[in-house]
Amino acid sequence: MTPNPKKRLVVSFNNLPVELQEELKALYPAGYYDVMMRIDKPNGDFFYAVPFETEKVSYLVKIDVKIDDVSDDDDDKDYYDDELKGADEIQDDGSDDEPVSSSSTLDYDDEI
């Protein structure tokens, strides 16, 4: 006779009994980063989970993960937009002064 296979469950960390939460924390004292896996659902959603086993049950424990919604492109756009605005202001400052050409000579001996 073969032993009964373990029951397999997907459960949120918050829905685990406190005793199992403590066991899970003891199993991964340095955190879940190295063991966490992304689970993709058929509808396109996803969640992150870590494996956890007891004598009778094999769990995938859902872990809440905060994901940054701001993309790097938005940061770059803001940065470069500011830079371009500054360049526009420098190019068209409204003054009537003409730029000094490289062929003109300046007399530094004149008193101001």
C-alpha positions in Angstrom: 0.0 0.0 0.0 1.2 3.5 -0.8 0.7 6.2 1.8 -1.9 8.9 1.1 -0.4 11.8 -0.8 -0.2 15.1 1.0 -3.1 17.5 0.7 -2.0 20.5 -1.5 -3.4 24.0 -0.5 -2.8 27.6 -1.6 -3.5 29.9 1.3 -2.7 33.5 2.3 -0.2 34.0 5.0 -2.8 36.0 7.0 -5.2 33.0 6.9 -2.7 30.6 8.3 -3.1 29.7 12.0 -0.7 31.7 14.2 1.3 28.5 15.0 1.9 27.9 11.3 2.8 31.5 10.7 5.5 31.2 13.4 6.8 27.9 11.8 7.0 29.6 8.4 8.9 32.6 9.8 11.3 30.2 11.6 11.8 28.2 8.3 12.8 31.4 6.5 14.5 33.6 9.1 16.3 35.7 6.4 13.1 36.4 4.5 11.4 34.9 1.5 13.3 36.7 -1.3 15.3 33.6 -2.4 12.4 31.1 -2.3 9.5 33.3 -3.5 7.9 32.3 -6.8 5.5 34.2 -9.0 2.4 32.2 -9.8 0.5 33.3 -12.9 -3.2 32.7 -13.0 -5.1 32.0 -16.2 -6.9 35.3 -16.2 -3.6 37.2 -16.3 -3.4 38.1 -12.6 -0.5 36.8 -10.5 0.6 36.4 -6.9 3.8 35.5 -5.1 4.0 32.5 -2.8 6.5 30.4 -0.9 6.4 26.7 -0.3 5.7 25.3 3.1 5.2 21.7 4.2 3.7 20.1 7.3 3.2 16.4 7.9 -0.2 16.3 6.3 -0.3 19.4 4.0 1.9 20.9 1.3 1.2 24.6 1.2 1.8 27.4 -1.3 1.6 30.4 1.0 0.6 33.7 -0.7 2.8 36.6 0.4 1.7 40.2 0.0 4.3 42.0 -2.1 4.3 45.8 -2.8 5.2 46.5 -6.4 6.2 49.9 -7.6 3.7 51.2 -10.1 5.9 54.0 -11.4 7.9 53.1 -14.4 11.5 54.2 -15.0 10.3 55.8 -18.3 8.2 58.3 -16.3 11.2 59.2 -14.1 13.3 59.7 -17.2 10.7 61.8 -18.9 10.3 64.1 -15.9 14.1 64.4 -15.6 14.7 65.1 -19.3 11.7 67.4 -19.6 13.1 69.6 -16.9 16.4 69.6 -18.6 14.9 70.6 -21.9 12.9 73.3 -20.4 16.1 74.7 -18.9 17.8 74.6 -22.2 14.9 76.5 -23.9 15.2 79.2 -21.3 18.9 79.5 -21.9 18.6 79.6 -25.7 15.8 82.2 -25.7 16.4 84.5 -22.8 15.0 87.6 -24.6 18.2 89.6 -24.5 19.5 91.6 -27.4 23.1 90.8 -26.8 24.9 89.1 -29.6 27.3 86.3 -28.8 31.0 87.0 -28.9 32.6 85.3 -31.8 35.9 83.5 -31.5 37.6 85.9 -33.9 36.9 89.0 -31.8 39.5 90.2 -29.3 38.7 91.3 -25.8 40.7 94.1 -24.1 41.1 93.2 -20.5 43.1 96.3 -19.7 40.0 98.6 -19.9 38.7 99.7 -16.5 35.2 99.1 -15.6 
